[in-house]
Amino acid sequence: MFYSYFAALGLDLTVEDSSHHGRLDMALRINDNVYLFEFKAVDLAPEGAAMAQLKDKRYADKYRGLGQPIHLIAVEFSKDARNPAAFEVERA
C-alpha cells in the first residue's frame, strides 16, 4: 500500500534495497531527505522489531554519503486486524 501511493506520485523509490548489511524494505528520496522504511507483521515478530532491524542492519550507512537528513520509519502491522499496529520515526 505504501509503495503504491509513493510510486503513483512518481517519487524516487527503491524497494528491497540491498546492501552488504541486508535488504531494506523501501527507500524514498524526496526534497533532499532520505526516508528508510521497514515493515513487519507484529504477530510474527515482537513489537519494536522493525525499528530494531533498521538500526541493527545499519541500513542508513548506504545513504550517509549523500549528506542529506536520513529518517528511519518502522511500520508494524497487525496480521489479524490488517491495520497498522505501531509506527515509529527516528532521525538517523
Backbone as a ProteinNet text record, in pm:
[ID]
protein_1_A
[PRIMARY]
MFYSYFAALGLDLTVEDSSHHGRLDMALRINDNVYLFEFKAVDLAPEGAAMAQLKDKRYADKYRGLGQPIHLIAVEFSKDARNPAAFEVERA
[TERTIARY]
82.3	0	87.5	188.9	279.6	346.7	396.8	464.7	372.2	249.3	154.1	133.4	117.9	97.6	219.1	335.5	456.9	490.5	472.6	501.6	405.4	279.9	181.2	215.9	285.8	328.2	455.8	515.7	636.2	760.6	764.9	877.5	995.7	1114	1237.1	1230.8	1194	1159.9	1235	1290.1	1356.5	1300.3	1253.3	1204.3	1304.5	1306.1	1401.4	1543.1	1580.2	1708.8	1820.4	1907.3	2012.4	2136.9	2197.4	2327.9	2403.2	2526.5	2600.8	2551.7	2461.5	2404.5	2275.2	2208.5	2079.6	1995.3	1865.6	1774.9	1667.4	1669.9	1573.9	1443.7	1330.8	1202.6	1179.3	1204.6	1179	1260.4	1316.9	1388.4	1320.8	1301.7	1237.1	1325.6	1357.2	1434.1	1345.3	1326.3	1240.4	1281.7	1281	1310.7	1439.8	1544.5	1675.2	1670.8	1582.6	1572	1566.1	1612	1604.8	1516.7	1419.3	1328.1	1345.1	1381.9	1405	1294.5	1222.8	1107.1	1136.4	1092	1093	952.6	896.3	761.1	766.4	687	680.9	537.2	504.8	379	407.2	342.1	373.8	330.1	240.3	200.8	313.7	403.4	513.5	645.5	653.6	777.3	740.1	830.1	799	787.5	704.9	686.7	821.2	846	973.1	1074.6	1039.3	1134	1169.5	1076.3	1103.8	1210.9	1198.5	1298.3	1430.9	1423.4	1546.4	1622.5	1551.5	1618.1	1681.3	1610.7	1666.7	1800.1	1807.2	1928.7	2035.2	1994.9	2090.7	2158.6	2083.3	2138.1	2207.3	2199.3	2267.1	2233.9	2106.4	2063	2095.1	2101.3	2127.7	2269.2	2361.7	2501.1	2514.1	2433.7	2438.8	2410.9	2337.4	2293.5	2367.4	2453.7	2521.9	2606.6	2664.6	2748.6	2674	2541.8	2462.3	2458.9	2487.3	2483.8	2342.8	2243.6	2103.6	2051.2	1951.8	1891.3	1831.3	1851.3	1800.4	1700	1582.9	1475.2	1445.8	1444.8	1410.7	1263.1	1188.6	1044.4	1010.2	963.6	926.5	774.3	717.9	573	545.1	465.2	429	278.6	242.1	102.5	52.9	-72.8	-138.1	-186.4	-138.8	-177.8	-327.1	-379.6	-520.8	-611.7	-579.8	-664.1	-637.1	-521	-480.4	-475.9	-428.8	-413	-278.3	-228.6	-105.1	-125.8	-29.5	-36.6	62.7	171.5	272.8	344.9	388.8	455.4	561.1	687.3	795.6	877.6	923.6	1008.2	1124.9	1244.6	1364.6	1455.6	1534.8	1635	1765.7	1824.4	1948.2	2068.8
-118.5	0	126	129.3	243.7	260.3	150.3	154.4	209.3	164.1	208	358.4	414.1	559	636.6	598.5	670.5	651.8	531.5	504.1	581.1	590.8	664.5	813.2	863.8	1003.7	1025.4	916.7	926.7	964.1	927	962.8	868.3	913.2	834.3	726.5	606.5	499.3	372.3	304.7	176.3	77.1	-37.1	-141.9	-256.2	-326.1	-435.7	-388.3	-276.4	-211.9	-288.9	-351.1	-436.6	-358.5	-404.2	-355.1	-475.1	-455.8	-567.8	-603.4	-520.9	-549.2	-628.8	-624.4	-691.3	-622.9	-639.3	-584	-499.2	-371.7	-274.4	-287.3	-275.1	-288.6	-177.9	-52.3	56	179.8	244.7	371.1	475.5	592.8	702.7	826	888.9	1013.2	1123.7	1226.9	1338.2	1463.5	1577.3	1707.5	1704.7	1647.6	1639.8	1569.9	1472.8	1387.7	1243.1	1153.8	1010.3	947.8	868.5	800	650.1	580.9	437.1	366.1	277.9	209.6	61.4	13.5	-130	-166.1	-270.6	-315.2	-453.7	-472.9	-602.1	-633.8	-762.8	-810.3	-840.6	-770.1	-785	-918.8	-986.9	-1119.4	-1219.5	-1185.9	-1275.1	-1230.6	-1106.3	-1051.6	-971.7	-963.7	-885.7	-736.6	-666.9	-523	-451.9	-360.1	-288.3	-352.5	-465.6	-538.4	-461	-383.3	-309.6	-202.6	-123.8	-21.1	-85.6	-194	-264.6	-311.3	-361.7	-407.8	-291.4	-178.6	-61.2	-21.4	-25.7	14.4	-95.3	-218.2	-329.2	-357.4	-347.5	-375.7	-253.6	-140.5	-16.2	21.7	15.3	47.1	192.2	281.3	422.2	445.2	355.4	372.7	394.2	326.3	334.5	476.8	554.8	687.3	802.6	773.7	880.5	971.1	917.9	996	1103.2	1097	1197.7	1330.6	1327	1449.7	1502.3	1414.7	1453.3	1393.4	1458	1400.1	1263	1168.8	1032.7	1004.6	956.1	926.8	777.1	714	573	563.1	486.4	473.7	325.7	288.2	149.8	141.3	54.5	36.1	-110.2	-131.2	-266.7	-284.8	-397	-425.8	-543.3	-535.8	-648.9	-741.8	-863.3	-960.6	-989.6	-998.2	-1029.8	-913.4	-793.1	-675.9	-615.1	-648.3	-595.4	-442.6	-388.8	-244.5	-217.3	-93.5	-58.8	-71.4	-132.8	-150.5	-59.6	-23.5	64.8	138.3	259.5	344.1	424.7	407.9	481	555.3	674.5	753.3	806.8	791.2	845.3	901.1	997.1	1050.6	976.7	930.7	851.9	943.9
0	0	0	88.3	91.6	-43.6	-97	-226.1	-334.3	-337.5	-440.2	-438.4	-318.9	-307.7	-358	-310	-347.9	-495.2	-546	-687.1	-777.1	-737.6	-817.1	-826.2	-726.8	-728	-808.8	-853.9	-935.8	-856.1	-728.5	-642.8	-663.7	-621.4	-630.1	-522	-562.7	-471.1	-507.7	-407.2	-428.6	-328.5	-376.9	-287.1	-283.5	-169.7	-149.1	-181.2	-121.5	-145.5	-74.8	-152.4	-97.1	-58	50.4	92.1	148.9	189.7	245.9	386.6	442.5	574.6	566.1	450.4	435.6	328.8	341.2	241.5	308.5	280.5	331.8	254.2	322.4	253.4	150.7	187.9	93.4	130.5	28.4	45.6	-42.6	12.2	-59.5	-46.5	-159.4	-158.8	-214.5	-132	-172.8	-95.7	-164.4	-102.7	-21.4	-78.3	-13.1	122.1	135.5	253.8	208.3	294.4	268.3	376.2	333.8	424.5	404.1	509.9	502.7	580.5	511.5	568.2	592.8	707	735.3	782.8	724.8	755.8	821.1	925.4	994	1033.2	1032.6	1089.8	1236.5	1328.8	1471.1	1526.6	1461.5	1507.1	1482.7	1388.6	1354	1416.3	1460	1518.1	1642.4	1737.9	1858.3	1826	1903.3	1882.3	1894.3	1803.4	1800.4	1708.5	1647.5	1562.2	1435.5	1382.5	1258.4	1281.4	1387.8	1416.7	1454.9	1529.5	1568.2	1444.4	1344.8	1223.2	1147.8	1138.5	1071.4	1133.6	1264.8	1335	1331.9	1363.2	1371.2	1237.7	1130.7	997.2	936.1	1006.5	964.4	819.3	786.6	651	612.3	708.8	679.9	627.8	658.3	616.1	466.3	390	243.8	193.5	270.8	227.5	294.8	388.2	462.4	373	269.8	179.4	103	100.3	30.2	105	233.8	313.9	335.4	324.7	343.3	473.6	535.1	654.7	621.9	712.4	694.6	805.5	767.1	860.1	857	973.7	985.1	1019.6	940.7	962.2	975.2	1092.6	1120.8	1128.4	1046	1043.7	1075.2	1178.5	1217.4	1200.6	1140.6	1109.7	1192.4	1230.8	1294.3	1183.8	1186.3	1084.7	1092.4	1213.9	1231.1	1193.9	1243.4	1216.4	1079.2	1020.9	890.3	888.5	998.1	1014	1078.3	1062.5	1133.6	1284.3	1351	1496.2	1567.6	1499.6	1558.8	1446.8	1477.9	1380.7	1455.3	1419.6	1485	1380.4	1417.2	1328.8	1411	1358	1421.8	1313.2	1350.6	1258	1280.2	1170.6	1180.6	1187.9
[MASK]
++++++++++++++++++++++++++++++++++++++++++++++++++++++++++++++++++++++++++++++++++++++++++++

